[in-house]
Amino acid sequence: MFIFSPRPGTAAADYEDEFVDDAVIKERFARLQTIQDAASLARNRALIGSVQEVISEGQSKKNFSVATTRARNGKLVHVHGRHPVGEKLMVEIDVAGHHHLGGVPV
């Protein structure tokens, strides 16, 4: 999601005087973000206990004890252990966050 910003030379840029007030935009965006976070968390929690095929993107830059991987659906999955770039593995999902999953190799 993103907040609209007009691009110079587009039709929308000509209506700048009709734009919604910045405070209203920020409040609406915050409400939408809250709704989206709840929906994402619910979808991710539904995957706990499932086994997913992932491919490693290498060790996490923030936590070297886990590898950053991607499931077939594009979801980010943090996997315990060291897994080199390109390694494919099956992972049981045991953690769900708003924007990621966590798992252990099976």
N, CA, C and O atoms as a MOPAC input file, in Angstrom:
PM7 MOZYME 1SCF
protein

 N      0.84200 1    -1.17400 1     0.00000 1
 C      0.00000 1     0.00000 1     0.00000 1
 C      0.88700 1     1.23600 1     0.00000 1
 O      2.01900 1     1.21400 1     0.48200 1
 N      0.35700 1     2.28700 1    -0.53900 1
 C      1.11300 1     3.52800 1    -0.53100 1
 C      0.14000 1     4.69600 1    -0.54400 1
 O     -1.02800 1     4.55100 1    -0.90500 1
 N      0.63800 1     5.84200 1    -0.14700 1
 C     -0.15300 1     7.06800 1    -0.18200 1
 C      0.05200 1     7.72100 1    -1.53700 1
 O      1.18300 1     7.86300 1    -2.00200 1
 N     -1.04600 1     8.11600 1    -2.16900 1
 C     -0.99000 1     8.73200 1    -3.48500 1
 C     -0.12900 1     9.98600 1    -3.46300 1
 O     -0.18300 1    10.78100 1    -2.52600 1
 N      0.65700 1    10.14300 1    -4.50500 1
 C      1.38000 1    11.39100 1    -4.72400 1
 C      1.31500 1    11.67600 1    -6.22600 1
 O      1.62100 1    10.80500 1    -7.04000 1
 N      0.92100 1    12.88100 1    -6.58200 1
 C      0.75900 1    13.20300 1    -8.00700 1
 C      2.09700 1    13.24800 1    -8.73400 1
 O      3.11800 1    13.62000 1    -8.15500 1
 N      2.08000 1    12.87600 1    -9.97100 1
 C      3.27100 1    12.93900 1   -10.81700 1
 C      3.13000 1    14.15400 1   -11.74300 1
 O      2.10000 1    14.34200 1   -12.39000 1
 N      4.16600 1    14.95800 1   -11.79100 1
 C      4.10100 1    16.12400 1   -12.68700 1
 C      3.79700 1    15.69800 1   -14.12100 1
 O      4.33000 1    14.70900 1   -14.62400 1
 N      2.93100 1    16.46900 1   -14.75900 1
 C      2.59700 1    16.19200 1   -16.14800 1
 C      1.42100 1    15.24200 1   -16.31800 1
 O      0.99500 1    14.98900 1   -17.44500 1
 N      0.88000 1    14.70500 1   -15.20700 1
 C     -0.28800 1    13.82400 1   -15.30300 1
 C     -1.55100 1    14.63200 1   -15.03100 1
 O     -1.49700 1    15.73200 1   -14.48200 1
 N     -2.67600 1    14.07100 1   -15.42100 1
 C     -3.95700 1    14.75500 1   -15.20200 1
 C     -4.20700 1    14.98900 1   -13.71400 1
 O     -4.73300 1    16.03600 1   -13.33700 1
 N     -3.83900 1    14.03600 1   -12.87100 1
 C     -4.07300 1    14.15800 1   -11.43400 1
 C     -3.32900 1    15.35000 1   -10.83900 1
 O     -3.81800 1    15.97400 1    -9.89800 1
 N     -2.17200 1    15.66700 1   -11.36900 1
 C     -1.38200 1    16.77800 1   -10.84200 1
 C     -2.11300 1    18.11000 1   -10.99500 1
 O     -1.85000 1    19.05100 1   -10.24600 1
 N     -3.02200 1    18.19400 1   -11.95300 1
 C     -3.77300 1    19.43300 1   -12.17300 1
 C     -4.85500 1    19.67000 1   -11.12300 1
 O     -5.43600 1    20.75400 1   -11.07600 1
 N     -5.13500 1    18.66900 1   -10.27700 1
 C     -6.20600 1    18.77600 1    -9.28600 1
 C     -5.68000 1    18.92500 1    -7.86700 1
 O     -6.38200 1    18.60300 1    -6.90800 1
 N     -4.45900 1    19.40800 1    -7.72600 1
 C     -3.82100 1    19.48700 1    -6.41200 1
 C     -4.64400 1    20.28900 1    -5.40600 1
 O     -4.62700 1    19.97600 1    -4.21600 1
 N     -5.35400 1    21.30100 1    -5.85100 1
 C     -6.16700 1    22.10600 1    -4.93800 1
 C     -7.38800 1    21.33800 1    -4.42300 1
 O     -8.05100 1    21.79900 1    -3.49400 1
 N     -7.69200 1    20.18900 1    -5.00200 1
 C     -8.82500 1    19.37000 1    -4.56300 1
 C     -8.39500 1    18.15100 1    -3.75500 1
 O     -9.24100 1    17.33900 1    -3.37800 1
 N     -7.12200 1    18.00600 1    -3.48300 1
 C     -6.62900 1    16.85100 1    -2.73600 1
 C     -7.15500 1    16.86800 1    -1.30700 1
 O     -7.43000 1    17.92800 1    -0.74600 1
 N     -7.28900 1    15.69200 1    -0.73200 1
 C     -7.69800 1    15.53400 1     0.66000 1
 C     -6.56900 1    16.04300 1     1.55800 1
 O     -5.39100 1    15.89600 1     1.23300 1
 N     -6.94200 1    16.64100 1     2.68600 1
 C     -5.98100 1    17.19100 1     3.63500 1
 C     -5.01000 1    16.10500 1     4.11500 1
 O     -5.41200 1    14.95900 1     4.31400 1
 N     -3.74200 1    16.46100 1     4.29900 1
 C     -2.70500 1    15.50300 1     4.70500 1
 C     -3.05400 1    14.77400 1     6.00000 1
 O     -2.79900 1    13.57600 1     6.11700 1
 N     -3.63000 1    15.47600 1     6.97000 1
 C     -3.98500 1    14.83500 1     8.24900 1
 C     -5.03900 1    13.75100 1     8.03000 1
 O     -4.98200 1    12.69800 1     8.66600 1
 N     -5.98600 1    13.99200 1     7.15100 1
 C     -7.02100 1    13.00800 1     6.84500 1
 C     -6.40700 1    11.81800 1     6.11600 1
 O     -6.75200 1    10.66900 1     6.38900 1
 N     -5.51200 1    12.09600 1     5.20300 1
 C     -4.84000 1    11.02400 1     4.46200 1
 C     -4.08400 1    10.11000 1     5.43000 1
 O     -4.19200 1     8.88700 1     5.34400 1
 N     -3.32700 1    10.69800 1     6.33900 1
 C     -2.54100 1     9.91200 1     7.28700 1
 C     -3.43400 1     9.08400 1     8.20200 1
 O     -3.11500 1     7.93100 1     8.49200 1
 N     -4.54400 1     9.64900 1     8.65800 1
 C     -5.46000 1     8.92800 1     9.53300 1
 C     -6.10000 1     7.75800 1     8.79000 1
 O     -6.19400 1     6.65500 1     9.33000 1
 N     -6.53500 1     7.99200 1     7.56800 1
 C     -7.14200 1     6.92600 1     6.76600 1
 C     -6.13000 1     5.82300 1     6.46200 1
 O     -6.46000 1     4.63900 1     6.51800 1
 N     -4.91400 1     6.21300 1     6.14400 1
 C     -3.87500 1     5.23600 1     5.84500 1
 C     -3.58400 1     4.37900 1     7.07600 1
 O     -3.41800 1     3.16500 1     6.95900 1
 N     -3.52200 1     4.99500 1     8.24200 1
 C     -3.26200 1     4.25800 1     9.48300 1
 C     -4.37400 1     3.24600 1     9.75300 1
 O     -4.10000 1     2.11900 1    10.16300 1
 N     -5.62700 1     3.64300 1     9.52400 1
 C     -6.75700 1     2.70900 1     9.71500 1
 C     -6.65600 1     1.55000 1     8.74000 1
 O     -6.85500 1     0.39600 1     9.11900 1
 N     -6.34700 1     1.85100 1     7.48800 1
 C     -6.22100 1     0.80400 1     6.46800 1
 C     -5.06300 1    -0.13300 1     6.79800 1
 O     -5.18500 1    -1.34600 1     6.62500 1
 N     -3.95100 1     0.40800 1     7.26700 1
 C     -2.79700 1    -0.40700 1     7.63200 1
 C     -3.15300 1    -1.36500 1     8.76500 1
 O     -2.73700 1    -2.52400 1     8.75000 1
 N     -3.91700 1    -0.89500 1     9.74400 1
 C     -4.34600 1    -1.74000 1    10.86100 1
 C     -5.19400 1    -2.90200 1    10.36100 1
 O     -5.01000 1    -4.03900 1    10.79700 1
 N     -6.11200 1    -2.62600 1     9.45900 1
 C     -6.96700 1    -3.66900 1     8.88900 1
 C     -6.12600 1    -4.66800 1     8.08700 1
 O     -6.31000 1    -5.87900 1     8.20600 1
 N     -5.21200 1    -4.15400 1     7.27800 1
 C     -4.37100 1    -5.03100 1     6.45500 1
 C     -3.46100 1    -5.89800 1     7.32500 1
 O     -3.27900 1    -7.08300 1     7.04300 1
 N     -2.89400 1    -5.31700 1     8.37400 1
 C     -2.03000 1    -6.09300 1     9.27300 1
 C     -2.79500 1    -7.24300 1     9.91300 1
 O     -2.27400 1    -8.35300 1    10.01400 1
 N     -4.02300 1    -6.98800 1    10.34400 1
 C     -4.84100 1    -8.04000 1    10.96200 1
 C     -5.14800 1    -9.14300 1     9.95700 1
 O     -5.08100 1   -10.32400 1    10.29600 1
 N     -5.48500 1    -8.77000 1     8.72700 1
 C     -5.78400 1    -9.75800 1     7.69000 1
 C     -4.54600 1   -10.57800 1     7.34700 1
 O     -4.63600 1   -11.79600 1     7.18900 1
 N     -3.40200 1    -9.93200 1     7.23200 1
 C     -2.15000 1   -10.63500 1     6.91600 1
 C     -1.77300 1   -11.59700 1     8.02600 1
 O     -1.35700 1   -12.72400 1     7.75500 1
 N     -1.91300 1   -11.16900 1     9.26900 1
 C     -1.58100 1   -12.03000 1    10.39200 1
 C     -2.50100 1   -13.25200 1    10.42700 1
 O     -2.04000 1   -14.36400 1    10.68000 1
 N     -3.78400 1   -13.05600 1    10.17800 1
 C     -4.73000 1   -14.17700 1    10.16700 1
 C     -4.36600 1   -15.17900 1     9.06900 1
 O     -4.37900 1   -16.38700 1     9.30300 1
 N     -4.04300 1   -14.68100 1     7.87800 1
 C     -3.64800 1   -15.57700 1     6.78200 1
 C     -2.37500 1   -16.33200 1     7.12200 1
 O     -2.26800 1   -17.53000 1     6.85800 1
 N     -1.40800 1   -15.63000 1     7.71200 1
 C     -0.14400 1   -16.27600 1     8.05500 1
 C     -0.31600 1   -17.28800 1     9.18700 1
 O      0.30800 1   -18.34900 1     9.16000 1
 N     -1.14800 1   -16.97700 1    10.17600 1
 C     -1.39400 1   -17.92600 1    11.27000 1
 C     -2.03500 1   -19.21400 1    10.75400 1
 O     -1.79400 1   -20.29300 1    11.29600 1
 N     -2.84400 1   -19.10000 1     9.71200 1
 C     -3.49200 1   -20.28100 1     9.13900 1
 C     -2.46600 1   -21.25100 1     8.54700 1
 O     -2.77600 1   -22.42200 1     8.33200 1
 N     -1.25900 1   -20.77600 1     8.28500 1
 C     -0.20800 1   -21.62500 1     7.71200 1
 C      0.62300 1   -22.35900 1     8.76600 1
 O      1.42800 1   -23.22300 1     8.41900 1
 N      0.43900 1   -22.02700 1    10.05000 1
 C      1.19800 1   -22.70300 1    11.10500 1
 C      0.85700 1   -24.19400 1    11.06400 1
 O     -0.30900 1   -24.58600 1    11.00400 1
 N      1.91400 1   -25.00800 1    11.09800 1
 C      1.75300 1   -26.45500 1    11.03800 1
 C      1.86200 1   -27.02100 1     9.63100 1
 O      2.02300 1   -28.22900 1     9.45700 1
 N      1.77500 1   -26.15700 1     8.63000 1
 C      1.90200 1   -26.63500 1     7.25400 1
 C      3.37400 1   -26.80000 1     6.89300 1
 O      4.25500 1   -26.21600 1     7.52300 1
 N      3.61600 1   -27.59800 1     5.88000 1
 C      4.97300 1   -27.79500 1     5.37500 1
 C      5.06300 1   -27.09300 1     4.02600 1
 O      4.25100 1   -27.33200 1     3.13300 1
 N      6.05900 1   -26.22700 1     3.89300 1
 C      6.22300 1   -25.41100 1     2.69300 1
 C      7.58800 1   -25.66800 1     2.07000 1
 O      8.58100 1   -25.83400 1     2.77800 1
 N      7.63100 1   -25.69800 1     0.75100 1
 C      8.91600 1   -25.73800 1     0.06700 1
 C      9.41900 1   -24.31200 1    -0.04800 1
 O      8.68200 1   -23.41400 1    -0.45600 1
 N     10.68800 1   -24.10600 1     0.31700 1
 C     11.27700 1   -22.76700 1     0.25600 1
 C     12.61400 1   -22.83700 1    -0.45500 1
 O     13.20100 1   -23.90800 1    -0.60700 1
 N     13.08300 1   -21.67900 1    -0.88500 1
 C     14.42300 1   -21.56400 1    -1.46200 1
 C     15.15200 1   -20.45800 1    -0.70400 1
 O     14.60600 1   -19.38100 1    -0.46700 1
 N     16.38900 1   -20.74700 1    -0.33200 1
 C     17.15400 1   -19.83100 1     0.50300 1
 C     17.68000 1   -18.64200 1    -0.29900 1
 O     18.11600 1   -18.77200 1    -1.44200 1
 N     17.61900 1   -17.48000 1     0.35000 1
 C     18.23200 1   -16.26800 1    -0.18300 1
 C     19.51000 1   -15.95900 1     0.58000 1
 O     20.15400 1   -14.93800 1     0.33500 1
 N     19.88300 1   -16.85000 1     1.51600 1
 C     21.08600 1   -16.66100 1     2.31800 1
 C     20.75100 1   -16.30200 1     3.75400 1
 O     19.58100 1   -16.23000 1     4.13100 1
 N     21.78300 1   -16.07900 1     4.54900 1
 C     21.57300 1   -15.77800 1     5.96000 1
 C     20.93500 1   -14.40100 1     6.12000 1
 O     21.19800 1   -13.48000 1     5.34600 1
 N     20.10100 1   -14.28500 1     7.13100 1
 C     19.45100 1   -13.01700 1     7.45200 1
 C     20.49800 1   -11.97900 1     7.80700 1
 O     21.48400 1   -12.29900 1     8.47000 1
 N     20.30200 1   -10.75800 1     7.38300 1
 C     21.23600 1    -9.67900 1     7.71800 1
 C     21.03800 1    -9.21100 1     9.15900 1
 O     21.94700 1    -8.63500 1     9.75800 1
 N     19.84300 1    -9.45900 1     9.71900 1
 C     19.54300 1    -9.01600 1    11.07900 1
 C     19.78800 1   -10.09500 1    12.12200 1
 O     20.06500 1    -9.78300 1    13.28000 1
 N     19.68800 1   -11.37000 1    11.72400 1
 C     19.82200 1   -12.47300 1    12.66400 1
 C     20.55400 1   -13.61200 1    11.95800 1
 O     19.95000 1   -14.34000 1    11.17000 1
 N     21.83900 1   -13.77100 1    12.23100 1
 C     22.66300 1   -14.75300 1    11.52300 1
 C     22.32500 1   -16.20100 1    11.87400 1
 O     22.85900 1   -17.12100 1    11.25400 1
 N     21.44200 1   -16.42100 1    12.86300 1
 C     21.07500 1   -17.79200 1    13.21700 1
 C     19.95300 1   -18.32800 1    12.33200 1
 O     19.57300 1   -19.49400 1    12.44300 1
 N     19.42600 1   -17.48200 1    11.46000 1
 C     18.36600 1   -17.92300 1    10.54700 1
 C     18.70200 1   -17.53200 1     9.11100 1
 O     19.43500 1   -16.57600 1     8.85600 1
 N     18.14300 1   -18.30100 1     8.18900 1
 C     18.27400 1   -17.97900 1     6.76700 1
 C     16.99100 1   -17.30600 1     6.30600 1
 O     15.90400 1   -17.62400 1     6.78700 1
 N     17.12200 1   -16.39100 1     5.38800 1
 C     15.97500 1   -15.76900 1     4.74400 1
 C     15.62300 1   -16.63000 1     3.54500 1
 O     16.46400 1   -16.87100 1     2.67900 1
 N     14.37100 1   -17.09700 1     3.49500 1
 C     13.94300 1   -17.93700 1     2.37800 1
 C     12.61800 1   -17.41100 1     1.85100 1
 O     11.97400 1   -16.56500 1     2.47100 1
 N     12.22600 1   -17.92800 1     0.69800 1
 C     10.93100 1   -17.59200 1     0.10000 1
 C     10.18800 1   -18.87500 1    -0.21900 1
 O     10.75200 1   -19.82500 1    -0.76300 1
 N      8.90900 1   -18.88200 1     0.13100 1
 C      8.03600 1   -20.00000 1    -0.22400 1
 C      7.58500 1   -19.80300 1    -1.67200 1
 O      7.81000 1   -18.74900 1    -2.26700 1
 N      6.94900 1   -20.82800 1    -2.22300 1
 C      6.47300 1   -20.74600 1    -3.61600 1
 C      5.50100 1   -19.59800 1    -3.82700 1
 O      5.41500 1   -19.05100 1    -4.92600 1
 N      4.76300 1   -19.22800 1    -2.77800 1
 C      3.80300 1   -18.12200 1    -2.89900 1
 C      4.44700 1   -16.76100 1    -2.66600 1
 O      3.75900 1   -15.74100 1    -2.63600 1
 N      5.76900 1   -16.74500 1    -2.50200 1
 C      6.49400 1   -15.48500 1    -2.33900 1
 C      6.62700 1   -15.01400 1    -0.90500 1
 O      7.28400 1   -14.00800 1    -0.64100 1
 N      6.00900 1   -15.73100 1     0.02800 1
 C      6.07700 1   -15.30800 1     1.42500 1
 C      7.49000 1   -15.47000 1     1.97100 1
 O      8.19200 1   -16.42900 1     1.65100 1
 N      7.88800 1   -14.51900 1     2.79700 1
 C      9.17600 1   -14.54000 1     3.47600 1
 C      9.09800 1   -15.52700 1     4.63600 1
 O      8.19200 1   -15.45300 1     5.46600 1
 N     10.06200 1   -16.45700 1     4.68600 1
 C     10.09900 1   -17.45700 1     5.75700 1
 C     11.50700 1   -17.46800 1     6.34900 1
 O     12.48200 1   -17.74500 1     5.65000 1
 N     11.60300 1   -17.16600 1     7.64000 1
 C     12.88300 1   -17.25200 1     8.34500 1
 C     13.04500 1   -18.69100 1     8.81500 1
 O     12.17900 1   -19.22200 1     9.51100 1
 N     14.15400 1   -19.32300 1     8.43700 1
 C     14.39500 1   -20.73800 1     8.73800 1
 C     15.61600 1   -20.86200 1     9.63100 1
 O     16.67100 1   -20.30000 1     9.33600 1
 N     15.46800 1   -21.60100 1    10.72500 1
 C     16.57100 1   -21.82200 1    11.65500 1
 C     17.71900 1   -22.54500 1    10.95800 1
 O     17.50100 1   -23.45600 1    10.16000 1
 N     18.92600 1   -22.13300 1    11.26700 1
 C     20.11100 1   -22.78700 1    10.72800 1
 C     20.74700 1   -22.01900 1     9.58200 1
 O     20.27000 1   -20.96100 1     9.17100 1
 N     21.84000 1   -22.58500 1     9.08000 1
 C     22.57600 1   -21.97900 1     7.96600 1
 C     22.17100 1   -22.68600 1     6.68800 1
 O     22.24600 1   -23.91100 1     6.59000 1
 N     21.74200 1   -21.90400 1     5.71100 1
 C     21.30200 1   -22.46100 1     4.43700 1
 C     21.82200 1   -21.56100 1     3.31700 1
 O     21.42300 1   -20.40000 1     3.22200 1
 N     22.71200 1   -22.08600 1     2.46400 1
 C     23.31800 1   -21.26900 1     1.41800 1
 C     22.29000 1   -20.81500 1     0.37600 1
 O     21.23300 1   -21.42500 1     0.21600 1
 N     22.62000 1   -19.75900 1    -0.30700 1
 C     21.76500 1   -19.21700 1    -1.36700 1
 C     21.44200 1   -20.32100 1    -2.37000 1
 O     22.32900 1   -21.05000 1    -2.81400 1
 N     20.17900 1   -20.43300 1    -2.71300 1
 C     19.73900 1   -21.39200 1    -3.72100 1
 C     19.33200 1   -22.74100 1    -3.18100 1
 O     18.76400 1   -23.55000 1    -3.91400 1
 N     19.60900 1   -23.00600 1    -1.91400 1
 C     19.23100 1   -24.30500 1    -1.33500 1
 C     17.71100 1   -24.39300 1    -1.22300 1
 O     17.05900 1   -23.48200 1    -0.71200 1
 N     17.16000 1   -25.50100 1    -1.70800 1
 C     15.72900 1   -25.76100 1    -1.55700 1
 C     15.54500 1   -26.68700 1    -0.37600 1
 O     16.31100 1   -27.63600 1    -0.20300 1
 N     14.53200 1   -26.42100 1     0.44400 1
 C     14.25300 1   -27.29000 1     1.56200 1
 C     12.77700 1   -27.23500 1     1.93500 1
 O     12.06300 1   -26.29500 1     1.58800 1
 N     12.34500 1   -28.25800 1     2.64300 1
 C     10.98200 1   -28.31600 1     3.15000 1
 C     11.02700 1   -27.81300 1     4.59000 1
 O     11.90700 1   -28.18500 1     5.36600 1
 N     10.06400 1   -26.96400 1     4.93000 1
 C     10.05500 1   -26.29500 1     6.22100 1
 C      8.67000 1   -26.41600 1     6.83800 1
 O      7.66200 1   -26.20400 1     6.16500 1
 N      8.62600 1   -26.75800 1     8.12400 1
 C      7.35400 1   -26.72500 1     8.84400 1
 C      7.21100 1   -25.34700 1     9.47300 1
 O      8.07400 1   -24.90300 1    10.23000 1
 N      6.13100 1   -24.69000 1     9.15600 1
 C      5.89100 1   -23.33600 1     9.65800 1
 C      5.48100 1   -23.41600 1    11.12400 1
 O      4.54100 1   -24.12600 1    11.48100 1
 N      6.21000 1   -22.66600 1    11.98100 1
 C      5.89500 1   -22.67200 1    13.40800 1
 C      5.71400 1   -21.27300 1    13.99500 1
 O      5.40400 1   -21.12700 1    15.17700 1
 N      5.90800 1   -20.25200 1    13.17000 1
 C      5.78000 1   -18.86000 1    13.61100 1
 C      5.08000 1   -18.06100 1    12.51700 1
 O      5.34500 1   -18.24500 1    11.32900 1
 N      4.19200 1   -17.18100 1    12.93300 1
 C      3.52400 1   -16.29500 1    11.97300 1
 C      3.55100 1   -14.86500 1    12.48600 1
 O      3.15700 1   -14.58800 1    13.61900 1
 N      4.02000 1   -13.96800 1    11.64000 1
 C      3.99300 1   -12.54800 1    11.94200 1
 C      3.12800 1   -11.84900 1    10.91500 1
 O      2.54800 1   -12.49500 1    10.04200 1
 N      3.04000 1   -10.53900 1    11.01200 1
 C      2.25700 1    -9.77600 1    10.03800 1
 C      2.82500 1    -9.90600 1     8.62600 1
 O      2.07600 1   -10.00100 1     7.65400 1
 N      4.15700 1    -9.90900 1     8.52200 1
 C      4.79700 1    -9.83400 1     7.21500 1
 C      5.76500 1   -10.96800 1     6.93700 1
 O      6.48500 1   -10.92500 1     5.93900 1
 N      5.80200 1   -11.97800 1     7.79000 1
 C      6.72900 1   -13.09300 1     7.57600 1
 C      6.22900 1   -14.33900 1     8.28800 1
 O      5.29800 1   -14.29900 1     9.09300 1
 N      6.87700 1   -15.43900 1     7.96500 1
 C      6.66400 1   -16.71400 1     8.64400 1
 C      8.00300 1   -17.18700 1     9.18800 1
 O      9.05400 1   -16.68100 1     8.79700 1
 N      7.96100 1   -18.14900 1    10.08300 1
 C      9.17500 1   -18.77100 1    10.59100 1
 C      8.98700 1   -20.27500 1    10.56300 1
 O      7.86500 1   -20.77100 1    10.66600 1
 N     10.07800 1   -20.99500 1    10.42500 1
 C      9.94400 1   -22.43500 1    10.38000 1
 C     11.22500 1   -23.18000 1    10.63700 1
 O     12.30400 1   -22.60000 1    10.75700 1
 N     11.07300 1   -24.49500 1    10.72000 1
 C     12.20500 1   -25.40100 1    10.91800 1
 C     12.24000 1   -26.41800 1     9.79200 1
 O     11.19400 1   -26.88500 1     9.34100 1
 N     13.44400 1   -26.76600 1     9.33400 1
 C     13.54400 1   -27.76800 1     8.27800 1
 C     12.98000 1   -29.11600 1     8.74800 1
 O     13.13100 1   -29.50000 1     9.90700 1
 N     12.33600 1   -29.81100 1     7.83000 1
 C     11.82400 1   -31.16200 1     8.13200 1
 C     12.49400 1   -32.17100 1     7.23200 1
 O     12.20700 1   -33.36400 1     7.32200 1

